[in-house]
Amino acid sequence: MNVIEEFLKRQRIAIIDGAMATELEARGCDLNDDLWSARVLLEQPELIRAVHLDYFNNGADIAITASYQATVEGFARRGLSREQALDLIKKSVQLAQEARDEFWAKEENRVGRLRPLIAGSVGPYGAYLADGSEYRGDYNLSEDELIAFHRPRVEAHIASGADLLACETIPCGIEARALIRLLAGFPNTLAWFTFTAKDGEHISNGERIADIAAFLDSQPQAAAIGINCTSPLHIPSLVREIKKNTNKPIIVYPNSGEYYSAVTNTWHGETSSDKFGLQSKEWYENGATLIGGCCRTTPGHIREISNWSRK
C-alpha cells in the first residue's frame, strides 16, 4: 500500500493546498518573471514557508513544494551553478517540511488530522519555457530528451526527502511516459500524475484522458491520476472519464477558471470557483479523493473543502 492509499485508508479525502504564487503576490512579491514562484526561493524563502503554514492551518493535508518552475536550466539563466540550482530545489522541500513541523508541533493541530505530506513539484517542460506550452504540449522533444531535462530535479526532490512527487500540469502523454521511464530508476519513489485539459474529455494536446488513465493504471509508481490547473467546469466529466479507466486514487486541483496569458504573464476572464466548496463536494461524489486548488485559489478555498469533508 503506497503513502496515498495509506492516507486515504484512514481519512476519506486528502486535501491538497492551493496556489503558491497567488499568495506570494498577496504578500507583495513580484512574480512577473520566467522563474515565477521559484524566484522567491532565491530572494524571500521565508515567505514560502509562511504560505505553506497558512495552508496547513486552513486544512491542507498535502503541501506542494515551490519548485514547479525550478530547473537547473532556468536558474542557470540567472548565473547559478548546477549545484546551486539543485540546492534551491532541495530547499523548496525543506521549507515545506519546516512549515509542516511547525504546524504539527502544536497539539491542537493533531486533533482529527493526520500528519501532512510533502509532494515535490515536478512541473512540465513547458513551465521552464515560460511560453504557455504547458497548456498546449507542443514541445517537439523526444522521451529521452524529456528524461534528461527532468532527471536532475527529480533526483534533488528524492534526495531531500519529499514524501512523493507531484508530476503536475502535464499537457501531453509523451511527458508522462518519459517521467514513468525516469522513475523506474528510483523504484521506491511514488508520484501522482496530473494533466491540464482543454475540455471534459481531452488533455491539452488533444489526447483522451481515458487513454492516459488506462496507461497510468498499469504503472506501479503512479500513486494517483488526475487533473490540475484546468477550469472547475471541466472537472466532473474528466473525473468520470478517469474513473472508468483506473482503480487508482483520483486527484483534482483545478484553477479558478480564469485563463493564463503567457504574453503578459497575467490571468484573465471570470472565475468559476466562487462556490468552490460545493464544487469540490461534487468532485468527491464523482470519485475524486485528493482535492485542492491550483492557480488563483487561496487558503479560503481550501478551508471550504475542509469545512465539509471533516464533518
C-alpha positions as CSV (number, residue, x, y, z in Angstrom):
1,M,0.0,0.0,0.0
2,N,1.5,3.4,-1.0
3,V,1.6,6.5,1.0
4,I,-1.5,7.9,-0.7
5,E,-3.6,4.8,-0.2
6,E,-2.5,4.5,3.4
7,F,-3.6,8.1,4.0
8,L,-7.0,7.5,2.3
9,K,-7.5,4.4,4.3
10,R,-7.6,6.5,7.4
11,Q,-9.3,9.6,6.0
12,R,-11.9,9.7,3.2
13,I,-10.3,12.6,1.5
14,A,-6.8,14.1,1.3
15,I,-6.9,17.9,0.9
16,I,-4.2,19.4,-1.2
17,D,-3.1,23.0,-0.8
18,G,-3.9,25.9,-3.2
19,A,-1.9,28.4,-5.3
20,M,1.5,29.3,-4.1
21,A,2.1,32.2,-6.5
22,T,-1.2,33.9,-5.7
23,E,-0.4,34.0,-2.0
24,L,3.1,35.2,-2.7
25,E,1.8,38.0,-4.8
26,A,-0.6,38.9,-2.0
27,R,2.4,39.2,0.3
28,G,4.0,41.7,-2.1
29,C,6.2,39.5,-4.3
30,D,6.7,40.5,-8.0
31,L,6.4,37.2,-10.0
32,N,6.5,38.7,-13.5
33,D,9.5,36.5,-14.1
34,D,10.4,33.4,-16.0
35,L,11.2,31.7,-12.7
36,W,7.7,32.6,-11.4
37,S,7.4,31.5,-7.7
38,A,10.8,29.8,-7.9
39,R,12.2,33.4,-7.9
40,V,11.2,33.7,-4.2
41,L,13.3,30.6,-3.3
42,L,16.2,32.9,-4.2
43,E,15.0,36.1,-2.7
44,Q,12.5,35.6,0.2
45,P,12.3,31.9,1.1
46,E,10.7,32.7,4.5
47,L,7.5,33.8,2.6
48,I,7.2,30.4,1.0
49,R,7.4,28.8,4.4
50,A,4.7,31.2,5.7
51,V,2.3,30.3,2.8
52,H,2.7,26.6,3.4
53,L,1.9,27.1,7.1
54,D,-1.2,29.2,6.2
55,Y,-2.5,26.3,4.0
56,F,-1.9,23.7,6.8
57,N,-3.8,26.0,9.2
58,N,-6.7,26.1,6.7
59,G,-7.0,22.3,6.4
60,A,-4.4,21.2,3.8
61,D,-3.1,17.6,4.2
62,I,-0.6,17.8,1.4
63,A,1.8,20.7,0.6
64,I,3.2,21.0,-2.9
65,T,6.7,22.5,-2.9
66,A,7.5,25.8,-4.6
67,S,9.7,24.1,-7.2
68,Y,7.2,23.9,-10.1
69,Q,9.3,26.2,-12.3
70,A,12.6,25.4,-10.6
71,T,15.1,23.8,-13.0
72,V,18.8,23.7,-13.5
73,E,18.4,25.4,-16.9
74,G,16.2,28.1,-15.5
75,F,18.5,29.0,-12.6
76,A,21.5,28.9,-15.0
77,R,20.0,31.9,-16.8
78,R,20.5,33.8,-13.5
79,G,24.1,32.8,-13.3
80,L,23.6,30.0,-10.8
81,S,25.7,26.8,-11.0
82,R,24.2,23.4,-11.3
83,E,25.0,22.7,-7.6
84,Q,23.3,26.0,-6.5
85,A,20.2,25.2,-8.6
86,L,19.9,21.7,-7.1
87,D,20.3,23.1,-3.6
88,L,17.4,25.6,-4.2
89,I,15.2,22.7,-5.4
90,K,16.1,20.8,-2.2
91,K,15.4,24.0,-0.2
92,S,11.8,24.1,-1.6
93,V,11.2,20.7,0.1
94,Q,13.0,21.8,3.3
95,L,10.7,24.9,3.6
96,A,7.6,22.8,3.3
97,Q,8.9,20.3,5.8
98,E,9.7,23.2,8.2
99,A,6.2,24.5,7.9
100,R,4.7,21.0,8.4
101,D,6.9,20.5,11.5
102,E,5.8,23.9,13.0
103,F,2.2,23.1,12.3
104,W,2.4,19.5,13.7
105,A,4.3,20.6,16.9
106,K,1.1,22.2,18.2
107,E,-1.0,19.6,19.9
108,E,-4.3,21.2,18.9
109,N,-3.4,20.7,15.3
110,R,-3.2,17.0,15.7
111,V,-6.9,16.6,16.7
112,G,-8.8,14.9,13.9
113,R,-5.8,15.3,11.5
114,L,-3.1,13.1,10.0
115,R,0.5,14.3,9.8
116,P,0.6,16.2,6.5
117,L,2.6,15.0,3.5
118,I,5.1,16.9,1.3
119,A,4.8,16.5,-2.5
120,G,7.8,17.7,-4.5
121,S,6.5,19.6,-7.5
122,V,7.9,18.4,-10.9
123,G,6.4,20.9,-13.3
124,P,6.3,20.3,-17.0
125,Y,9.0,21.2,-19.6
126,G,6.6,23.9,-20.7
127,A,6.9,25.7,-17.3
128,Y,10.6,26.1,-17.9
129,L,9.9,27.5,-21.4
130,A,7.5,30.0,-19.8
131,D,5.6,30.4,-23.0
132,G,2.3,28.8,-22.0
133,S,3.1,25.5,-23.7
134,E,2.1,23.6,-20.5
135,Y,-1.4,24.3,-21.9
136,R,-0.6,23.1,-25.4
137,G,2.1,20.4,-25.2
138,D,3.8,21.3,-28.4
139,Y,7.4,20.7,-27.3
140,N,8.8,18.7,-30.2
141,L,11.1,16.8,-27.8
142,S,11.7,13.0,-27.6
143,E,11.1,11.0,-24.5
144,D,14.8,10.7,-24.0
145,E,15.2,14.5,-24.2
146,L,12.4,15.0,-21.6
147,I,14.0,12.4,-19.3
148,A,17.4,14.2,-19.5
149,F,15.6,17.5,-18.6
150,H,13.7,16.2,-15.7
151,R,16.3,13.9,-14.2
152,P,18.3,16.4,-12.1
153,R,15.2,17.9,-10.4
154,V,13.6,14.5,-9.7
155,E,16.9,13.4,-8.1
156,A,17.0,16.6,-6.0
157,H,13.5,16.1,-4.7
158,I,14.1,12.5,-3.8
159,A,17.4,13.3,-2.1
160,S,15.6,16.0,0.0
161,G,13.1,13.5,1.5
162,A,9.8,14.5,-0.2
163,D,7.1,12.0,0.6
164,L,6.2,11.7,-3.0
165,L,6.5,13.7,-6.3
166,A,3.8,15.8,-7.9
167,C,4.3,15.4,-11.6
168,E,1.8,18.1,-12.5
169,T,0.4,20.3,-15.2
170,I,1.4,17.8,-17.8
171,P,-0.1,18.7,-21.3
172,C,0.9,15.6,-23.3
173,G,1.2,11.8,-22.9
174,I,4.8,11.8,-24.1
175,E,5.9,13.7,-21.0
176,A,4.0,11.3,-18.7
177,R,5.7,8.4,-20.4
178,A,9.1,10.0,-20.0
179,L,8.6,10.6,-16.3
180,I,7.4,7.0,-15.8
181,R,10.6,5.7,-17.5
182,L,12.7,8.1,-15.4
183,L,11.0,6.9,-12.1
184,A,11.8,3.3,-13.0
185,G,15.4,4.1,-11.9
186,F,14.1,5.1,-8.5
187,P,11.8,2.1,-7.6
188,N,11.0,3.4,-4.1
189,T,9.7,6.7,-5.3
190,L,6.0,7.3,-6.0
191,A,4.4,10.2,-7.9
192,W,1.0,11.5,-8.8
193,F,0.3,12.5,-12.4
194,T,-2.0,15.4,-13.1
195,F,-2.7,16.9,-16.5
196,T,-4.0,20.1,-18.0
197,A,-7.2,19.7,-20.0
198,K,-8.8,21.5,-22.9
199,D,-12.3,20.2,-22.3
200,G,-14.2,17.4,-20.3
201,E,-12.5,14.5,-22.2
202,H,-9.1,15.6,-23.6
203,I,-5.8,16.8,-22.1
204,S,-4.3,19.9,-23.6
205,N,-2.6,18.4,-26.7
206,G,-5.9,16.6,-27.6
207,E,-5.2,13.1,-26.3
208,R,-8.1,11.4,-24.5
209,I,-7.8,11.5,-20.7
210,A,-9.3,8.0,-20.8
211,D,-6.3,6.6,-22.7
212,I,-3.9,8.4,-20.4
213,A,-5.6,7.0,-17.3
214,A,-5.6,3.5,-18.8
215,F,-1.8,3.7,-19.4
216,L,-1.0,5.0,-15.9
217,D,-3.3,2.5,-14.3
218,S,-0.7,-0.2,-15.1
219,Q,2.2,1.8,-13.7
220,P,3.0,0.8,-10.1
221,Q,4.8,4.1,-9.3
222,A,1.8,6.2,-10.3
223,A,0.2,6.8,-6.9
224,A,-2.8,8.8,-8.2
225,I,-4.1,10.1,-11.6
226,G,-5.9,13.3,-12.3
227,I,-6.2,16.9,-13.4
228,N,-4.8,20.3,-12.3
229,C,-4.8,23.9,-13.5
230,T,-7.9,23.4,-15.5
231,S,-11.3,25.1,-15.2
232,P,-13.5,23.7,-12.5
233,L,-16.3,23.4,-15.0
234,H,-14.5,20.5,-16.8
235,I,-13.6,18.5,-13.7
236,P,-16.8,16.4,-13.2
237,S,-16.6,15.0,-16.7
238,L,-12.8,14.4,-16.5
239,V,-13.2,12.6,-13.2
240,R,-15.8,10.3,-14.6
241,E,-13.6,9.5,-17.6
242,I,-10.6,8.7,-15.4
243,K,-12.7,6.6,-13.1
244,K,-13.8,4.4,-16.0
245,N,-10.1,3.5,-16.7
246,T,-8.3,3.2,-13.3
247,N,-8.7,1.9,-9.8
248,K,-6.1,4.3,-8.5
249,P,-7.0,7.3,-6.4
250,I,-8.2,10.2,-8.5
251,I,-6.7,13.7,-7.8
252,V,-8.1,17.1,-8.9
253,Y,-6.9,20.6,-8.1
254,P,-8.3,23.0,-10.7
255,N,-7.5,26.7,-11.1
256,S,-10.1,29.4,-10.6
257,G,-11.5,29.1,-14.1
258,E,-9.6,32.1,-15.5
259,Y,-7.1,31.7,-18.3
260,Y,-3.4,32.5,-18.4
261,S,-1.7,34.7,-21.0
262,A,2.0,33.8,-21.4
263,V,2.4,37.2,-23.3
264,T,1.5,39.3,-20.3
265,N,2.1,36.7,-17.5
266,T,-1.4,37.6,-16.2
267,W,-4.7,35.8,-15.7
268,H,-7.9,36.9,-17.5
269,G,-11.6,36.1,-17.6
270,E,-14.0,35.4,-14.9
271,T,-13.7,33.0,-12.0
272,S,-15.8,29.9,-11.9
273,S,-14.7,28.9,-8.4
274,D,-16.9,31.2,-6.4
275,K,-18.7,28.1,-5.0
276,F,-15.5,26.0,-4.5
277,G,-16.8,24.1,-1.5
278,L,-19.9,22.9,-3.3
279,Q,-18.0,22.1,-6.5
280,S,-15.3,20.1,-4.6
281,K,-18.0,18.1,-2.9
282,E,-19.4,17.2,-6.4
283,W,-15.9,16.1,-7.5
284,Y,-15.7,13.9,-4.5
285,E,-19.1,12.4,-5.2
286,N,-17.9,11.7,-8.8
287,G,-14.9,9.8,-7.5
288,A,-12.0,12.2,-6.6
289,T,-10.4,11.6,-3.2
290,L,-7.5,14.0,-3.4
291,I,-8.8,17.5,-3.9
292,G,-7.3,21.0,-3.7
293,G,-6.7,24.1,-5.8
294,C,-4.2,25.4,-8.3
295,C,-3.6,28.9,-9.8
296,R,-5.6,31.8,-8.3
297,T,-7.1,29.7,-5.5
298,T,-6.4,30.7,-1.9
299,P,-6.4,29.3,1.7
300,G,-10.1,30.3,1.8
301,H,-10.9,27.8,-1.0
302,I,-9.0,25.1,0.9
303,R,-10.9,25.9,4.1
304,E,-14.2,25.4,2.1
305,I,-13.1,21.9,1.3
306,S,-12.1,21.2,4.9
307,N,-15.4,22.5,6.2
308,W,-17.5,19.8,4.5
309,S,-15.0,17.0,4.3
310,R,-14.2,16.9,8.0
311,K,-17.8,16.9,9.3
